[in-house]
């Protein structure tokens, strides 16, 4: 009798869906409606964050498996979505976690003022539909020497003093406002990088978080 050779059994390909970290967050908070658990004691204490380990996350996940949210007439989020919310809550400070969750829920990024350039605009506008123009002011209010009223004769030949008028203007947005908006974007990008690293060690069953990240400096 001859033995029949069998080919080694090949393992089934993983059925997990690959997602960048931003897409995973939008799925968890937007599609699955996962929520953050706010620790009131930490919020009052001013720490806003707590250290975590993957063992802790595993315990949290086991507890999440027993939760059923029936308060709003819908099923609870997927376990992976709950785990992502737990990781976000424990990796980031509370203010950063809520920012990341809110933006993911809305499917947005921080407003980094694309194509923003400082422009000179009147401080206040006057309207006369459909037109508008900058509201003028008396230059005497500036207290600058040399800005004296201008004498002229009116129709009756009487000399009158006309005030020097000017339109107060400001640069908007300012360079500091643009820089602050782009610093906020970089902060958000750093938060996502921290979450991505933590989710790489998480025991997700439905999705797999890739190393793809949003553009670091989209204004360039």
C-alpha positions in Angstrom: 0.0 0.0 0.0 1.3 3.4 -1.0 0.9 6.3 1.3 -0.9 9.3 -0.1 0.9 12.6 0.4 -1.2 15.5 1.5 -0.4 19.1 1.0 -0.1 21.1 4.2 -3.3 22.8 5.3 -3.2 26.4 4.5 -4.5 28.8 7.0 -7.5 30.8 5.9 -6.7 34.4 5.1 -7.6 37.0 7.7 -11.1 38.4 7.3 -10.3 41.6 9.1 -10.8 44.8 7.1 -7.7 47.0 6.8 -8.4 50.6 7.8 -6.2 53.7 8.4 -6.5 55.0 11.9 -8.7 58.0 10.9 -11.1 55.7 9.0 -11.2 53.3 12.0 -12.0 56.2 14.4 -14.8 57.4 12.1 -16.2 53.9 11.9 -16.1 53.5 15.6 -17.5 56.9 16.7 -19.5 57.8 13.6 -20.9 54.5 12.3 -21.0 52.4 15.4 -21.7 55.4 17.7 -19.1 54.3 20.4 -18.9 56.7 23.3 -16.1 57.7 25.7 -16.4 56.9 29.4 -15.7 60.0 31.3 -13.9 59.6 34.7 -15.3 62.4 36.8 -12.7 61.9 39.6 -9.8 62.3 37.1 -11.5 65.3 35.6 -11.8 67.0 38.9 -8.3 66.0 39.9 -7.0 67.7 36.8 -5.1 64.7 35.4 -7.4 64.0 32.5 -5.6 60.7 31.7 -4.6 57.4 33.2 -1.9 54.9 32.2 -3.1 51.7 30.5 -1.8 48.4 29.3 -3.2 46.0 26.8 -4.1 43.7 29.7 -6.3 46.4 31.0 -7.8 46.9 27.6 -8.5 43.2 27.4 -10.3 43.3 30.7 -12.3 46.4 29.5 -13.3 44.5 26.4 -14.5 41.5 28.5 -16.7 43.9 30.5 -17.9 45.6 27.3 -19.1 42.3 26.1 -21.7 42.3 28.9 -23.0 45.8 28.2 -26.3 46.2 26.3 -27.4 49.7 25.5 -31.2 49.7 25.3 -31.7 53.3 26.4 -32.0 54.7 22.8 -33.6 51.7 21.1 -30.5 50.6 19.3 -28.0 47.8 19.6 -24.7 48.5 21.3 -21.6 49.3 19.2 -19.4 46.5 17.9 -16.8 45.2 20.3 -14.0 46.6 18.1 -15.7 50.0 18.2 -15.9 49.8 22.0 -12.3 48.8 22.2 -11.2 51.6 20.0 -13.1 54.1 22.3 -11.4 52.5 25.3 -8.0 52.9 23.8 -8.6 56.5 22.8 -9.9 57.2 26.3 -6.8 55.7 28.0 -4.1 56.8 25.5 -5.0 60.5 25.3 -5.7 63.2 27.8 -9.4 63.8 28.2 -9.6 67.0 26.2 -7.6 65.3 23.3 -9.8 62.2 23.5 -13.0 64.2 23.2 -11.5 66.3 20.3 -10.5 63.1 18.4 -13.9 61.5 19.0 -15.9 64.6 18.1 -14.0 65.1 14.8 -14.3 61.4 13.9 -18.0 61.4 14.7 -18.4 64.4 12.3 -16.0 62.9 9.7 -13.9 66.1 9.8 -10.3 67.2 10.4 -9.3 70.4 12.4 -9.7 73.5 10.3 -6.2 74.3 9.3 -7.3 77.3 7.2 -6.6 76.0 3.7 -5.4 78.8 1.4 -5.6 81.3 4.2 -3.8 84.6 3.5 -4.0 87.8 5.6 -6.2 90.3 3.9 -6.8 93.9 4.8 -10.5 94.4 5.6 -12.6 97.1 7.2 -13.2 96.7 11.0 -16.9 97.4 10.4 -19.2 97.3 7.4 -22.0 99.5 6.3 -24.8 98.0 4.2 -27.1 99.4 1.6 -28.5 96.5 -0.3 -27.0 95.2 -2.4 -23.9 97.2 -1.7 -21.6 97.4 1.3 -18.6 99.5 2.2 -16.3 100.1 5.1 -17.6 102.3 7.8 -15.6 105.5 8.2 -14.5 107.2 11.4 -13.2 110.7 12.4 -9.4 110.8 12.3 -9.5 113.2 15.3 -10.3 110.2 17.5 -6.8 108.8 16.7 -5.2 111.7 18.6 -2.5 112.1 15.9 -1.1 115.5 15.3 -1.5 117.0 11.8 -4.9 115.4 11.2 -6.8 118.7 11.4 -10.2 119.5 9.9 -10.1 120.7 6.3 -11.7 124.1 5.7 -14.0 124.6 2.7 -16.8 126.8 1.6 -20.2 125.4 1.3 -22.8 126.4 -1.2 -23.7 129.5 0.8 -20.1 130.7 0.9 -19.7 129.9 4.5 -16.4 128.4 5.6 -16.9 125.1 7.3 -14.5 122.5 8.8 -14.7 119.1 7.3 -13.4 116.3 9.6 -10.7 114.0 8.2 -12.4 110.7 7.7 -10.7 107.3 7.4 -11.7 103.6 7.3 -10.3 101.6 10.2 -9.0 98.3 8.8 -7.5 95.1 10.2 -5.5 92.2 8.7 -7.6 89.0 8.9 -6.9 86.3 9.5 -3.6 87.2 11.2 -0.5 85.2 10.8 -0.8 84.1 14.5 -4.3 82.8 13.9 -3.2 80.8 10.9 -0.2 79.4 12.8 -2.5 78.5 15.8 -4.9 76.7 13.5 -2.1 74.7 11.9 -0.5 73.9 15.3 -3.9 72.5 16.3 -3.9 70.3 13.2 -0.4 69.0 14.1 -1.6 68.2 17.6 -4.5 66.3 16.2 -2.1 64.4 13.9 0.0 63.5 16.9 -3.0 62.2 18.8 -3.9 59.9 15.9 -0.3 58.6 15.8 -0.5 57.7 19.5 -3.8 55.9 18.9 -2.5 54.1 15.9 0.4 52.7 17.8 -1.9 51.5 20.6 -4.4 49.9 18.3 -1.5 48.0 16.6 -1.3 46.0 19.9 -5.1 45.7 20.4 -7.0 42.5 19.9 -9.3 43.7 17.2 -11.4 41.1 15.5 -13.2 42.9 12.6 -10.7 45.5 11.5 -6.9 45.9 11.2 -5.5 49.4 11.7 -2.8 50.1 9.0 0.0 52.6 9.4 -1.5 55.0 6.9 -1.8 58.5 8.3 -3.4 61.7 7.1 -1.1 64.3 5.5 1.2 65.8 8.1 1.3 69.3 6.6 -1.4 69.5 4.0 -0.8 73.2 3.5 2.6 72.4 2.0 
